[in-house]
Amino acid sequence: MDEINNIEEASTITEKVSEEQSVQQVVDPVSKTATAMEPNLAGALSYILGAISGAYFWMTEKENKFVRFHAMQSMLCTAAAIIVSVVLGAIPVIGWTIIPIVNIGFLVIWFVLMYKAYNNEKWELPIIGDIAKKQVEK
């Protein structure tokens, strides 16, 4: 009788262990990043300081393509904003008038990109998003 109870206890323990293992297998092993952050948070933080934070996450994150995409897009978007501002700054009066409007547009895009990244969305900007995607896939 004791042997039967021991066998039943052993099978119960085995079932519990296999249930715990199956629960652990459901968790995605790549869900964390090299920085030990959730990918959505790391993606959003890639935009927080523009090219600086983008470069940080690009260099530290080697595996998570979601974070790498947002880091590259952050760097490229910052470069585009600087180039557009410099070109418009070189145009007297008209360019100087348009710069604040363009900068507000870049600010809105910046907030939208952070929001989308935080919500686990891979929102690609025209041209810049394609370049970022190609860099990540290399």
C-alpha positions in Angstrom: 0.0 0.0 0.0 2.8 2.4 0.8 4.4 1.7 -2.5 1.2 2.6 -4.3 1.0 5.9 -2.4 4.7 6.6 -3.2 4.0 5.9 -6.9 1.0 8.2 -6.9 3.0 11.0 -5.2 5.8 10.5 -7.7 3.4 10.8 -10.6 1.8 13.9 -9.1 5.2 15.5 -8.6 6.2 14.6 -12.2 2.9 16.1 -13.5 3.6 19.4 -11.6 7.2 19.6 -12.9 6.1 19.0 -16.5 3.3 21.7 -16.1 5.9 24.1 -14.8 8.3 23.3 -17.7 5.5 23.8 -20.3 4.7 27.2 -18.7 8.4 28.2 -18.9 8.6 27.2 -22.5 5.7 29.6 -23.4 7.8 32.5 -22.3 9.9 33.8 -25.3 13.6 33.6 -24.5 14.3 36.6 -26.7 11.7 38.8 -25.0 14.4 40.5 -23.0 17.1 42.6 -24.6 20.8 42.8 -23.9 20.1 45.7 -21.6 17.7 43.5 -19.6 14.7 45.7 -20.6 11.5 44.7 -22.3 11.8 45.3 -26.1 9.0 47.8 -26.2 10.7 50.0 -23.5 14.1 49.7 -25.1 12.6 50.6 -28.5 10.9 53.7 -27.1 14.0 54.8 -25.2 15.9 54.6 -28.5 14.2 57.8 -29.5 14.5 59.7 -26.2 17.8 61.4 -26.9 17.7 61.1 -30.7 20.8 59.8 -32.3 22.6 59.5 -29.0 20.2 57.0 -27.5 19.7 55.3 -30.9 23.5 54.7 -31.1 23.6 53.4 -27.6 20.9 50.8 -28.3 22.3 50.0 -31.7 25.7 49.2 -30.2 24.5 47.3 -27.1 21.6 45.3 -28.6 22.9 42.6 -31.0 20.0 40.1 -31.1 16.6 41.8 -30.8 15.7 43.1 -34.3 12.8 45.2 -33.0 15.1 47.3 -30.7 17.8 47.5 -33.4 15.2 48.7 -36.0 14.0 51.5 -33.7 17.6 52.5 -32.7 18.6 52.8 -36.4 15.4 54.7 -37.3 16.1 57.0 -34.4 19.6 57.8 -35.7 18.4 58.3 -39.2 15.4 60.5 -38.2 17.7 62.7 -36.1 20.1 63.0 -39.1 17.2 63.9 -41.4 16.0 66.6 -38.9 19.5 68.1 -38.7 20.0 68.1 -42.5 16.6 69.7 -43.2 17.2 72.4 -40.5 20.6 73.2 -41.9 19.3 73.4 -45.5 16.3 75.6 -44.5 18.6 77.7 -42.3 20.7 78.5 -45.4 17.6 80.0 -47.2 17.1 83.6 -46.0 13.7 84.7 -44.7 11.6 81.9 -46.2 13.8 79.1 -44.7 14.0 80.9 -41.4 10.2 81.1 -41.3 9.7 77.5 -42.2 12.2 76.0 -39.7 10.0 76.3 -36.6 7.1 74.6 -38.4 9.3 71.8 -39.7 10.8 71.3 -36.2 7.3 71.0 -34.7 6.6 68.4 -37.3 9.7 66.4 -36.4 8.8 66.7 -32.7 5.3 65.3 -33.4 6.9 62.4 -35.4 9.3 61.8 -32.6 6.5 61.4 -30.0 4.6 59.2 -32.4 7.6 56.9 -32.9 8.2 56.6 -29.2 4.5 55.8 -28.6 4.4 53.2 -31.4 7.6 51.5 -30.2 6.3 51.4 -26.6 3.1 49.7 -28.0 5.2 47.0 -29.8 4.5 48.5 -33.2 7.1 48.6 -35.9 6.1 51.9 -37.6 8.3 52.6 -40.5 8.8 56.1 -41.7 9.0 56.5 -45.5 12.5 56.1 -46.9 14.1 56.2 -43.4 12.2 53.1 -42.3 13.3 51.2 -45.4 16.9 52.1 -44.8 16.6 51.1 -41.1 15.0 47.8 -42.0 17.8 47.0 -44.5 20.5 47.8 -41.9 18.9 45.5 -39.3 18.7 42.6 -41.8 22.4 42.8 -42.6 
